[in-house]
Amino acid sequence: MSQDVSSALFKADGTVKSLRDVQRDPGATAAVLSMLHTFARELDPRQRVLLEATVAAGDDARSLADMAREFGVSRVRTHAMFKQAIAALLRSAEGRSLDISDSTEIARAEPSLVDAVDRWARLTPESRRIEAVKAAHERDPERLWDVTQYVLATRGRKRAGMSPRTRAAYKRGIADLVEAWAHESLLKPSSDAGAMWLIRLETEPMTGRNGHTGMRRAASTVAVKLAAAKALYRALRHVGATDADPFRDLTAPADLQAPEDKREAYSTAEVGRLLAHGDVRDRALVLLCAGAGLRNAEACALTWSQVDRRDGLLRKVVGKGGRVRDVPASNDLLDALEATRPNVVQPEQTVLGFGPAQARQRLKRLCERSGVRYEGRGVHGLRHTAGTEVTRLHGIDAAADLLRHANLQTTRRYSKRSRQERRGVANDLSRGYDPDGGSSST
């Protein structure tokens, strides 16, 4: 059940809730984190650090006393800073309707990459080695990720250009490895530990949160987890914590599924039904992905400062590998975006107002309302629709340009024929044979 931001953060007497009250109230926590995600840049840095540290999910939240010691001030002063930060967020949100629902993403905001790496860079080589050894002995996935991220950012091929999504996937991969090797030494793994772990990833079905087992992992999923494990041990060797290289000779499994068959595109008729049944934000999401070919994360990260109505462009869209491109926007898309524009707009305010996880939930509910199949497609299926339709209308080169692909082979994965079209090709082939003898072709 949704509730307004202001009602979530104020007591009955009109005063702002205390830190303890906010931490105990999931709705208030969601309200603060949602506003923080949108308006963090407008806060004083200390206010931002205070909110990120204290208003977090579960056991991650730090106490008022902890923050008072960190800032070197009294608890009374720290609590006053907290209320001032909340007041600043509310001022930023004034004039804009922000609904906080059960599906609102309330994950704690991660520290910036530079800050996380800088802490390790300032350590002496011996201190880095000691910290890494301790993290491995204590089997702490967070600190193991910290040292891995430090080496990736300072020695990796992409350095700071690695996308947040890839970093998150590597972080999960390291946590999964630590959990899987509960009875294995991380600094001195047995000779076949890496190979056996990879075999299990390839063959054992996944277990869901409800305890039920499902399908085997996709080859791409196994490849990412292997890359994360290799990155972890490269980092541990770099800082001198171990000489082990348990994944040195291991390679990712071959993906036997044809790339063009991995994800089905929505048909134009299905996109039309989605637009007919969606609200203004749903329509904006659908057209950003199916009309401009944006990825889910790109659509959710788009800010009002990037929307150039005069030239019909989405400016400086950051894609994979950190590549930046201007993306053409149709009049229908620009009209859909304009329908979501609040009365007061901050330049760095996101257009959609929600993140990738909530985008998936919104599209899934929209598919249910409009009678369109969601499974096997997701939000990314809309980008496949864009590639398919542009290829049909203007050719594969135009599709590669819209989707910002450097390789036409990548674009071919997005240029799909529907099942009905493919069946039509087969039927045309059958009709081409003369039943009285041989093919009718010359």
JOPE-V674217 format. One record per residue. N is the residue number from 1. PHI is phi in radians with two decimals (NA if undefined). D_LAST is the distance of its C-alpha to the last C-alpha in Angstrom with 2 decimals. Layout:
# JOPE-V674217
n->N phi->PHI d_last->D_LAST
n->N phi->PHI d_last->D_LAST
This chain:
# JOPE-V674217
n->1 phi->NA d_last->67.83
n->2 phi->-1.34 d_last->67.82
n->3 phi->-2.50 d_last->70.99
n->4 phi->-1.23 d_last->71.89
n->5 phi->-1.00 d_last->72.63
n->6 phi->-1.07 d_last->76.16
n->7 phi->-1.18 d_last->77.17
n->8 phi->-1.32 d_last->75.91
n->9 phi->-1.91 d_last->78.10
n->10 phi->-1.96 d_last->81.33
n->11 phi->-1.37 d_last->84.14
n->12 phi->-1.09 d_last->85.69
n->13 phi->-1.48 d_last->88.45
n->14 phi->1.59 d_last->85.97
n->15 phi->-1.57 d_last->86.33
n->16 phi->-1.21 d_last->83.47
n->17 phi->-1.09 d_last->82.97
n->18 phi->-1.30 d_last->84.31
n->19 phi->-1.03 d_last->82.11
n->20 phi->-1.08 d_last->82.98
n->21 phi->-1.12 d_last->82.02
n->22 phi->-1.16 d_last->78.64
n->23 phi->-1.14 d_last->77.94
n->24 phi->-1.49 d_last->78.79
n->25 phi->-1.93 d_last->76.65
n->26 phi->-1.01 d_last->72.83
n->27 phi->-1.14 d_last->72.31
n->28 phi->-1.19 d_last->74.57
n->29 phi->-1.06 d_last->72.92
n->30 phi->-1.08 d_last->69.48
n->31 phi->-1.09 d_last->70.88
n->32 phi->-1.10 d_last->72.35
n->33 phi->-1.19 d_last->69.30
n->34 phi->-1.17 d_last->66.94
n->35 phi->-1.17 d_last->69.14
n->36 phi->-1.10 d_last->69.56
n->37 phi->-1.08 d_last->65.81
n->38 phi->-1.54 d_last->65.65
n->39 phi->-2.05 d_last->68.96
n->40 phi->-1.01 d_last->69.92
n->41 phi->-1.19 d_last->69.92
n->42 phi->-1.53 d_last->72.66
n->43 phi->-1.55 d_last->75.07
n->44 phi->-1.08 d_last->77.67
n->45 phi->-0.92 d_last->76.33
n->46 phi->-1.22 d_last->79.11
n->47 phi->-1.12 d_last->78.38
n->48 phi->-1.11 d_last->74.72
n->49 phi->-1.07 d_last->75.67
n->50 phi->-1.08 d_last->78.17
n->51 phi->-1.19 d_last->75.74
n->52 phi->-1.10 d_last->72.94
n->53 phi->-1.44 d_last->75.40
n->54 phi->-1.68 d_last->77.30
n->55 phi->-1.81 d_last->74.79
n->56 phi->-2.39 d_last->72.21
n->57 phi->-1.38 d_last->70.75
n->58 phi->1.03 d_last->72.79
n->59 phi->-1.34 d_last->74.78
n->60 phi->-1.25 d_last->73.48
n->61 phi->-1.17 d_last->75.95
n->62 phi->-1.70 d_last->79.00
n->63 phi->-1.44 d_last->82.48
n->64 phi->-1.07 d_last->84.66
n->65 phi->-1.11 d_last->87.02
n->66 phi->-1.05 d_last->84.24
n->67 phi->-1.23 d_last->83.23
n->68 phi->-1.07 d_last->86.86
n->69 phi->-1.15 d_last->87.38
n->70 phi->-1.15 d_last->84.23
n->71 phi->-1.47 d_last->85.29
n->72 phi->1.25 d_last->88.93
n->73 phi->-2.28 d_last->90.24
n->74 phi->-1.31 d_last->91.86
n->75 phi->-1.13 d_last->90.02
n->76 phi->-1.09 d_last->91.38
n->77 phi->-1.14 d_last->89.92
n->78 phi->-1.12 d_last->86.55
n->79 phi->-1.17 d_last->86.42
n->80 phi->-1.12 d_last->87.28
n->81 phi->-1.10 d_last->84.39
n->82 phi->-1.07 d_last->82.09
n->83 phi->-1.15 d_last->83.18
n->84 phi->-1.14 d_last->82.85
n->85 phi->-1.15 d_last->79.27
n->86 phi->-1.10 d_last->78.45
n->87 phi->-1.09 d_last->80.09
n->88 phi->-1.15 d_last->78.02
n->89 phi->-1.11 d_last->74.78
n->90 phi->-1.12 d_last->75.85
n->91 phi->-1.14 d_last->76.63
n->92 phi->-1.15 d_last->73.15
n->93 phi->-1.48 d_last->71.58
n->94 phi->-1.04 d_last->73.78
n->95 phi->1.56 d_last->71.84
n->96 phi->-2.14 d_last->68.74
n->97 phi->-1.52 d_last->67.98
n->98 phi->-2.04 d_last->67.12
n->99 phi->-1.66 d_last->66.53
n->100 phi->-1.88 d_last->66.98
n->101 phi->-1.97 d_last->65.25
n->102 phi->-1.08 d_last->64.93
n->103 phi->-1.58 d_last->61.56
n->104 phi->-1.08 d_last->63.04
n->105 phi->-1.32 d_last->62.50
n->106 phi->-2.13 d_last->65.96
n->107 phi->-1.12 d_last->65.16
n->108 phi->-1.12 d_last->67.75
n->109 phi->-1.15 d_last->66.83
n->110 phi->-1.41 d_last->66.24
n->111 phi->-1.12 d_last->68.30
n->112 phi->-1.10 d_last->66.55
n->113 phi->-1.04 d_last->64.78
n->114 phi->-1.07 d_last->67.20
n->115 phi->-1.09 d_last->70.24
n->116 phi->-1.14 d_last->68.96
n->117 phi->-1.32 d_last->68.17
n->118 phi->-1.07 d_last->71.32
n->119 phi->-1.08 d_last->73.57
n->120 phi->-1.28 d_last->72.18
n->121 phi->-1.14 d_last->72.17
n->122 phi->-1.38 d_last->75.90
n->123 phi->-1.31 d_last->76.77
n->124 phi->-1.27 d_last->77.97
n->125 phi->-0.92 d_last->75.70
n->126 phi->-1.17 d_last->78.10
n->127 phi->-1.14 d_last->78.17
n->128 phi->-1.10 d_last->74.37
n->129 phi->-1.07 d_last->74.40
n->130 phi->-1.11 d_last->77.09
n->131 phi->-1.10 d_last->75.32
n->132 phi->-1.18 d_last->72.04
n->133 phi->-1.08 d_last->73.85
n->134 phi->-1.12 d_last->75.71
n->135 phi->-1.08 d_last->72.56
n->136 phi->-1.20 d_last->70.95
n->137 phi->-1.10 d_last->74.10
n->138 phi->-1.49 d_last->74.37
n->139 phi->0.96 d_last->70.63
n->140 phi->-1.69 d_last->70.45
n->141 phi->-1.12 d_last->66.80
n->142 phi->-1.13 d_last->67.86
n->143 phi->-1.28 d_last->69.75
n->144 phi->-1.14 d_last->67.13
n->145 phi->-1.17 d_last->64.61
n->146 phi->-1.02 d_last->67.11
n->147 phi->-1.22 d_last->67.30
n->148 phi->-1.14 d_last->63.51
n->149 phi->-1.10 d_last->63.03
n->150 phi->-1.05 d_last->65.63
n->151 phi->-1.25 d_last->63.81
n->152 phi->-1.05 d_last->60.35
n->153 phi->-1.30 d_last->61.76
n->154 phi->-1.75 d_last->63.70
n->155 phi->-2.20 d_last->61.57
n->156 phi->-1.27 d_last->58.08
n->157 phi->-1.09 d_last->55.07
n->158 phi->-1.63 d_last->54.89
n->159 phi->0.85 d_last->58.66
n->160 phi->-1.28 d_last->59.51
n->161 phi->-1.37 d_last->55.89
n->162 phi->-1.10 d_last->54.95
n->163 phi->-1.22 d_last->54.09
n->164 phi->-0.98 d_last->56.54
n->165 phi->-1.14 d_last->53.86
n->166 phi->-1.16 d_last->53.32
n->167 phi->-1.05 d_last->57.08
n->168 phi->-1.11 d_last->57.47
n->169 phi->-1.16 d_last->54.82
n->170 phi->-1.14 d_last->56.63
n->171 phi->-1.08 d_last->59.93
n->172 phi->-1.12 d_last->58.67
n->173 phi->-1.07 d_last->57.22
n->174 phi->-1.16 d_last->60.62
n->175 phi->-1.09 d_last->62.41
n->176 phi->-1.14 d_last->60.04
n->177 phi->-1.13 d_last->60.68
n->178 phi->-1.04 d_last->64.45
n->179 phi->-1.18 d_last->64.30
n->180 phi->-1.19 d_last->62.15
n->181 phi->-1.70 d_last->64.52
n->182 phi->-1.03 d_last->67.63
n->183 phi->-1.96 d_last->69.00
n->184 phi->-2.08 d_last->67.69
n->185 phi->-1.24 d_last->69.58
n->186 phi->-1.28 d_last->67.74
n->187 phi->-1.53 d_last->69.45
n->188 phi->-2.36 d_last->69.25
n->189 phi->-1.17 d_last->66.28
n->190 phi->-1.16 d_last->65.75
n->191 phi->-1.07 d_last->63.31
n->192 phi->-1.83 d_last->60.49
n->193 phi->-1.07 d_last->61.19
n->194 phi->-1.13 d_last->58.27
n->195 phi->-1.13 d_last->55.74
n->196 phi->-1.14 d_last->57.01
n->197 phi->-1.11 d_last->56.91
n->198 phi->-1.18 d_last->53.28
n->199 phi->-1.06 d_last->52.36
n->200 phi->-1.12 d_last->54.08
n->201 phi->-1.06 d_last->52.25
n->202 phi->-1.33 d_last->48.89
n->203 phi->-1.95 d_last->49.70
n->204 phi->-1.42 d_last->52.43
n->205 phi->-1.19 d_last->51.55
n->206 phi->-1.27 d_last->53.08
n->207 phi->-1.93 d_last->56.26
n->208 phi->-1.38 d_last->56.69
n->209 phi->-1.11 d_last->59.98
n->210 phi->-1.49 d_last->60.60
n->211 phi->1.56 d_last->60.50
n->212 phi->-1.45 d_last->57.27
n->213 phi->-1.54 d_last->54.63
n->214 phi->-2.28 d_last->51.05
n->215 phi->-1.35 d_last->47.81
n->216 phi->-1.27 d_last->47.67
n->217 phi->-1.20 d_last->47.73
n->218 phi->-1.18 d_last->44.57
n->219 phi->-1.02 d_last->43.91
n->220 phi->-1.15 d_last->44.65
n->221 phi->-1.15 d_last->48.02
n->222 phi->-1.07 d_last->48.98
n->223 phi->-1.08 d_last->48.03
n->224 phi->-1.18 d_last->50.35
n->225 phi->-1.15 d_last->53.20
n->226 phi->-1.15 d_last->52.88
n->227 phi->-1.08 d_last->52.95
n->228 phi->-1.14 d_last->56.07
n->229 phi->-1.12 d_last->57.77
n->230 phi->-1.11 d_last->57.06
n->231 phi->-1.13 d_last->58.44
n->232 phi->-1.05 d_last->61.57
n->233 phi->-1.30 d_last->62.36
n->234 phi->-1.11 d_last->61.64
n->235 phi->-1.17 d_last->64.20
n->236 phi->-1.10 d_last->66.74
n->237 phi->-1.23 d_last->66.51
n->238 phi->-1.08 d_last->66.78
n->239 phi->-1.56 d_last->70.07
n->240 phi->1.46 d_last->71.41
n->241 phi->-1.40 d_last->71.50
n->242 phi->-2.80 d_last->69.65
n->243 phi->-1.83 d_last->67.89
n->244 phi->-1.20 d_last->65.47
n->245 phi->-2.49 d_last->61.71
n->246 phi->-1.21 d_last->60.38
n->247 phi->-2.02 d_last->56.79
n->248 phi->-1.03 d_last->56.41
n->249 phi->-1.71 d_last->53.74
n->250 phi->-1.64 d_last->51.97
n->251 phi->-2.13 d_last->48.55
n->252 phi->-1.19 d_last->46.83
n->253 phi->-1.18 d_last->44.41
n->254 phi->-1.23 d_last->40.66
n->255 phi->-1.59 d_last->39.04
n->256 phi->-1.47 d_last->36.27
n->257 phi->-1.48 d_last->35.20
n->258 phi->-1.07 d_last->32.38
n->259 phi->-0.96 d_last->34.15
n->260 phi->-1.25 d_last->31.95
n->261 phi->-1.72 d_last->32.90
n->262 phi->-1.30 d_last->36.62
n->263 phi->-2.45 d_last->37.52
n->264 phi->-1.48 d_last->35.82
n->265 phi->-1.40 d_last->36.07
n->266 phi->-1.30 d_last->37.72
n->267 phi->-1.33 d_last->35.56
n->268 phi->-1.10 d_last->36.68
n->269 phi->-1.15 d_last->38.01
n->270 phi->-1.20 d_last->40.05
n->271 phi->-1.08 d_last->41.45
n->272 phi->-1.06 d_last->42.44
n->273 phi->-1.19 d_last->44.31
n->274 phi->-1.07 d_last->46.05
n->275 phi->-1.16 d_last->47.23
n->276 phi->-1.25 d_last->48.43
n->277 phi->-1.76 d_last->50.51
n->278 phi->-1.60 d_last->51.86
n->279 phi->-1.45 d_last->55.13
n->280 phi->-1.13 d_last->55.39
n->281 phi->-1.30 d_last->55.24
n->282 phi->-1.05 d_last->52.32
n->283 phi->-1.08 d_last->50.39
n->284 phi->-1.11 d_last->51.33
n->285 phi->-1.08 d_last->50.14
n->286 phi->-1.06 d_last->46.78
n->287 phi->-1.28 d_last->46.11
n->288 phi->-1.08 d_last->47.34
n->289 phi->-1.57 d_last->44.76
n->290 phi->-1.49 d_last->41.83
n->291 phi->-1.74 d_last->42.47
n->292 phi->-1.79 d_last->43.81
n->293 phi->1.28 d_last->42.23
n->294 phi->-1.30 d_last->45.63
n->295 phi->-1.32 d_last->46.35
n->296 phi->-0.95 d_last->48.99
n->297 phi->-1.10 d_last->51.76
n->298 phi->-1.15 d_last->50.95
n->299 phi->-1.11 d_last->51.14
n->300 phi->-1.26 d_last->54.43
n->301 phi->-1.52 d_last->55.93
n->302 phi->-1.09 d_last->55.19
n->303 phi->-1.92 d_last->58.49
n->304 phi->-1.14 d_last->59.49
n->305 phi->-1.19 d_last->60.19
n->306 phi->-1.57 d_last->56.47
n->307 phi->-1.50 d_last->55.38
n->308 phi->-1.87 d_last->55.20
n->309 phi->-1.20 d_last->54.80
n->310 phi->-1.10 d_last->55.28
n->311 phi->-1.66 d_last->52.34
n->312 phi->1.14 d_last->50.25
n->313 phi->-2.33 d_last->50.21
n->314 phi->-1.80 d_last->51.21
n->315 phi->-1.42 d_last->53.15
n->316 phi->0.86 d_last->53.29
n->317 phi->-1.32 d_last->51.37
n->318 phi->-1.59 d_last->51.93
n->319 phi->-1.80 d_last->48.86
n->320 phi->-1.11 d_last->48.21
n->321 phi->1.25 d_last->50.07
n->322 phi->1.34 d_last->52.41
n->323 phi->-1.22 d_last->49.94
n->324 phi->-1.99 d_last->51.02
n->325 phi->-2.49 d_last->48.77
n->326 phi->-1.45 d_last->49.12
n->327 phi->-2.02 d_last->46.68
n->328 phi->-1.16 d_last->45.67
n->329 phi->-2.18 d_last->46.91
n->330 phi->-1.27 d_last->45.72
n->331 phi->-1.09 d_last->48.29
n->332 phi->-1.08 d_last->47.74
n->333 phi->-1.14 d_last->48.53
n->334 phi->-1.10 d_last->51.57
n->335 phi->-1.14 d_last->52.83
n->336 phi->-1.14 d_last->52.46
n->337 phi->-1.16 d_last->54.41
n->338 phi->-1.08 d_last->57.03
n->339 phi->-1.17 d_last->57.60
n->340 phi->-1.69 d_last->58.76
n->341 phi->-1.18 d_last->61.06
n->342 phi->-1.30 d_last->64.71
n->343 phi->-1.12 d_last->67.61
n->344 phi->-2.00 d_last->68.81
n->345 phi->-2.08 d_last->66.22
n->346 phi->-1.58 d_last->66.92
n->347 phi->-0.95 d_last->64.53
n->348 phi->-1.65 d_last->63.57
n->349 phi->-1.28 d_last->63.34
n->350 phi->-1.24 d_last->59.99
n->351 phi->-1.22 d_last->57.96
n->352 phi->-1.39 d_last->57.00
n->353 phi->1.41 d_last->60.29
n->354 phi->-2.58 d_last->58.90
n->355 phi->-1.70 d_last->57.33
n->356 phi->-1.02 d_last->54.02
n->357 phi->-1.12 d_last->55.32
n->358 phi->-1.23 d_last->56.48
n->359 phi->-1.08 d_last->53.22
n->360 phi->-1.09 d_last->51.40
n->361 phi->-1.13 d_last->53.93
n->362 phi->-1.11 d_last->53.66
n->363 phi->-1.18 d_last->49.88
n->364 phi->-1.08 d_last->50.05
n->365 phi->-1.15 d_last->52.59
n->366 phi->-1.13 d_last->50.56
n->367 phi->-1.08 d_last->47.48
n->368 phi->-1.10 d_last->49.72
n->369 phi->-1.18 d_last->51.03
n->370 phi->-1.72 d_last->47.67
n->371 phi->1.25 d_last->45.82
n->372 phi->-1.94 d_last->43.45
n->373 phi->-1.26 d_last->42.78
n->374 phi->-1.73 d_last->44.52
n->375 phi->-1.02 d_last->44.04
n->376 phi->1.39 d_last->41.51
n->377 phi->-2.19 d_last->41.45
n->378 phi->1.13 d_last->44.96
n->379 phi->-1.19 d_last->45.81
n->380 phi->-1.14 d_last->43.29
n->381 phi->-1.05 d_last->40.46
n->382 phi->-1.19 d_last->41.31
n->383 phi->-1.15 d_last->40.59
n->384 phi->-1.12 d_last->37.19
n->385 phi->-1.06 d_last->36.69
n->386 phi->-1.04 d_last->37.57
n->387 phi->-1.11 d_last->35.08
n->388 phi->-1.11 d_last->32.24
n->389 phi->-1.25 d_last->32.92
n->390 phi->-1.17 d_last->33.52
n->391 phi->-1.07 d_last->30.26
n->392 phi->-1.12 d_last->28.42
n->393 phi->-1.51 d_last->30.38
n->394 phi->-2.28 d_last->31.00
n->395 phi->1.72 d_last->29.07
n->396 phi->-1.24 d_last->30.24
n->397 phi->-1.11 d_last->32.64
n->398 phi->-1.14 d_last->34.58
n->399 phi->-1.14 d_last->34.75
n->400 phi->-1.07 d_last->36.13
n->401 phi->-1.17 d_last->38.70
n->402 phi->-1.14 d_last->39.86
n->403 phi->-1.43 d_last->40.10
n->404 phi->1.12 d_last->41.77
n->405 phi->-1.67 d_last->39.56
n->406 phi->-1.47 d_last->39.84
n->407 phi->-2.16 d_last->36.68
n->408 phi->-1.13 d_last->33.25
n->409 phi->-1.08 d_last->32.65
n->410 phi->-1.13 d_last->35.52
n->411 phi->-1.12 d_last->34.04
n->412 phi->-1.06 d_last->30.80
n->413 phi->-1.16 d_last->33.04
n->414 phi->-1.67 d_last->33.98
n->415 phi->-1.73 d_last->30.53
n->416 phi->-1.87 d_last->29.69
n->417 phi->-1.65 d_last->27.37
n->418 phi->-1.17 d_last->29.38
n->419 phi->-1.03 d_last->28.93
n->420 phi->-1.14 d_last->27.70
n->421 phi->-1.15 d_last->25.04
n->422 phi->-1.16 d_last->23.94
n->423 phi->-1.18 d_last->23.82
n->424 phi->-1.11 d_last->21.75
n->425 phi->-1.08 d_last->19.12
n->426 phi->-1.10 d_last->19.16
n->427 phi->-1.14 d_last->19.01
n->428 phi->-1.07 d_last->16.02
n->429 phi->-1.11 d_last->14.19
n->430 phi->-1.10 d_last->15.51
n->431 phi->-1.22 d_last->14.55
n->432 phi->-1.33 d_last->10.87
n->433 phi->-1.64 d_last->10.98
n->434 phi->-1.40 d_last->11.36
n->435 phi->-1.12 d_last->14.99
n->436 phi->-1.60 d_last->14.91
n->437 phi->2.42 d_last->12.79
n->438 phi->1.40 d_last->10.06
n->439 phi->-1.38 d_last->7.74
n->440 phi->-1.35 d_last->6.49
n->441 phi->-1.33 d_last->3.77
n->442 phi->-1.57 d_last->0.00
